[in-house]
Amino acid sequence: MTAGPPVAVVAGGARGIGAATARRLADSGRTVVVLDALGGSTLGYPHADAEDLARLAEGGIDGHDVDLRDPGATRAALDAVVAEHGRLDVVVAAASVVAGGPLLWQAPAHQLTALLEADLLTGVHLIQAAVPHLLDRPAEDRPSAVVITSVAGRQGLFGLSGYVIAKHAAVGLVRALAADLAGTAVTAVGVSPGATETEMLAATARIYGLESTAALAEQQHLRAPMDADEVAQVVELAATAGPVVHGAVLDADGGFRRG
């Protein structure tokens, strides 16, 4: 068995739910490495920046600028983590962007392509690079791969067709991975957040022409957006619960559209 604390990689972890998850995993004694594409934007959605990684570094979390849409760069980053720390126990696919506005039949083709690259393929690349390392871990270490999906992965949302398609595909990633991992020690699980106070929710409000994010949470139990750390609690549970949650997509949506 490899010595040292468990190692977790959070892809897309520089801010938002990913950053809150990285902090929780670090606080529980894991070595945490964040991978994220810094600077620039996708479809007008701004990426995280170096200041976001600097804030995580203050808590002892290592971070690297990696374009997760590039499978080679993603694999090299994962291999480097294992080379440095000797093990990989948890990966969390949290990279995502949001864009919308035009209805499905009016949306430009490049919008769907970019959303699939950012919201699905980043997770695929992470999983493909990570699973060989996760399979090296013994069952008692509960190795796991967690994919952050969305309420958009189980239902339609007006004016967000490309995002909805990409997030349904992310749920498919969880299901496909769970089937392929059957009989191994590795758990595959998804977490489906609702309206959470993040840059993504602010961007969604702008798509709808809203002045604040509050209206986007009107169909949640508390009629208010959740804090990213609330969702991160569920992600941490998913990453540590083991086989009991294999293949599941855990709702962390504040009762979205359920009363």
JOTAWO-V431022 format. One record per backbone hydrogen bond with DSSP energy under -1.0 kcal/mol. CO is the residue of the C=O (numbers start at 0). NH is the residue of the N-H. E is the energy in kcal/mol with one decimal. If there is no record, write none. Layout:
BEGIN
CO | NH | E
CO | NH | E
END
This chain:
BEGIN
5 | 30 | -2.8
6 | 88 | -2.8
6 | 89 | -1.9
7 | 32 | -2.5
8 | 91 | -2.5
9 | 34 | -2.0
10 | 93 | -2.7
14 | 18 | -1.1
15 | 19 | -2.3
16 | 20 | -2.4
17 | 21 | -2.4
18 | 22 | -2.3
19 | 23 | -2.0
20 | 24 | -2.7
21 | 25 | -2.2
22 | 26 | -2.6
23 | 27 | -1.2
24 | 29 | -1.9
25 | 28 | -1.8
30 | 7 | -3.0
31 | 61 | -1.5
32 | 9 | -2.4
33 | 63 | -2.3
34 | 11 | -3.8
35 | 65 | -1.8
39 | 46 | -2.4
41 | 44 | -2.4
44 | 41 | -2.2
47 | 38 | -3.1
48 | 52 | -1.4
49 | 53 | -2.2
50 | 54 | -2.0
51 | 55 | -1.4
52 | 56 | -2.3
53 | 57 | -1.3
55 | 58 | -1.5
55 | 60 | -1.8
56 | 59 | -2.0
61 | 33 | -3.0
63 | 35 | -2.1
65 | 67 | -1.1
66 | 69 | -2.0
69 | 73 | -2.3
70 | 74 | -2.4
71 | 75 | -2.3
72 | 76 | -2.0
73 | 77 | -2.3
74 | 78 | -2.8
75 | 79 | -2.0
76 | 80 | -1.8
77 | 81 | -2.2
78 | 82 | -2.4
79 | 83 | -2.1
80 | 84 | -2.8
81 | 85 | -2.6
88 | 143 | -2.2
89 | 8 | -2.5
90 | 145 | -2.9
91 | 10 | -2.8
92 | 147 | -2.7
102 | 105 | -2.3
102 | 106 | -1.4
107 | 110 | -1.3
108 | 112 | -2.0
109 | 113 | -2.4
110 | 114 | -2.2
111 | 115 | -2.6
112 | 116 | -2.1
113 | 117 | -2.3
114 | 118 | -3.0
115 | 119 | -1.5
115 | 120 | -2.7
119 | 123 | -2.1
120 | 124 | -2.9
121 | 125 | -1.9
122 | 126 | -2.7
123 | 127 | -2.8
124 | 128 | -1.9
125 | 129 | -2.3
126 | 130 | -2.7
129 | 132 | -1.1
129 | 133 | -2.3
130 | 134 | -2.7
132 | 135 | -1.1
133 | 136 | -1.8
137 | 140 | -1.7
138 | 141 | -1.9
142 | 186 | -2.4
143 | 90 | -1.8
144 | 188 | -2.2
145 | 92 | -3.4
146 | 190 | -2.1
149 | 152 | -2.0
150 | 153 | -1.7
156 | 159 | -1.9
158 | 100 | -3.1
159 | 163 | -2.7
160 | 164 | -2.6
161 | 165 | -2.4
162 | 166 | -2.5
163 | 167 | -2.3
164 | 168 | -2.0
165 | 169 | -1.6
166 | 170 | -1.7
167 | 171 | -1.8
168 | 172 | -1.8
169 | 173 | -1.6
170 | 174 | -2.2
171 | 175 | -2.9
172 | 176 | -2.6
173 | 177 | -2.6
174 | 178 | -2.1
175 | 179 | -2.2
176 | 180 | -1.8
178 | 181 | -1.1
180 | 183 | -2.3
186 | 144 | -2.9
187 | 246 | -3.7
188 | 146 | -2.2
189 | 249 | -2.9
190 | 148 | -3.1
191 | 251 | -2.8
192 | 150 | -1.7
194 | 225 | -2.5
195 | 197 | -1.6
197 | 201 | -2.0
198 | 202 | -2.4
199 | 203 | -2.1
200 | 204 | -2.4
201 | 205 | -1.8
202 | 206 | -1.9
203 | 207 | -1.6
204 | 209 | -3.0
205 | 208 | -1.0
212 | 215 | -1.3
213 | 216 | -1.7
214 | 217 | -1.2
216 | 219 | -2.1
218 | 256 | -2.8
219 | 222 | -1.4
225 | 196 | -3.2
226 | 229 | -1.0
226 | 230 | -1.3
227 | 231 | -2.3
228 | 232 | -1.5
230 | 234 | -1.9
231 | 235 | -2.8
232 | 236 | -2.0
233 | 237 | -2.8
234 | 238 | -2.3
236 | 240 | -2.0
241 | 244 | -2.0
242 | 245 | -1.7
244 | 247 | -2.2
247 | 189 | -2.9
249 | 191 | -3.2
251 | 193 | -1.4
253 | 220 | -3.8
254 | 257 | -2.4
END
